[in-house]
């Protein structure tokens, strides 16, 4: 009788160890995927910020200042930035300081845009 309980206990221990190893492997795989996605989002945010700065620079050139098409592009890039903020949790998972910089840049662009609208 003790032998049967011992064998059953050993069998359950082995099954538990195998299940735990499978879960650890699964969790590790998913964490790696989250980090890869976070790095990709970091690149997207960086490129979007660079695009906004470039567009703003072109808009401020005397030749293009006040152009309605560029104004629309500025508004579109701002809306896209606001949309991307939804994904800040994933992005901030590996790049928390860059997220704060992006938020500050977005607020700065919003203030500048509001000032330009008030002047117009």
Secondary structure as UniProt FT lines:
FT   HELIX           2..59
FT   TURN            62..66
FT   HELIX           68..84
FT   HELIX           85..87
FT   HELIX           88..91
FT   TURN            92..94
FT   HELIX           96..119
//
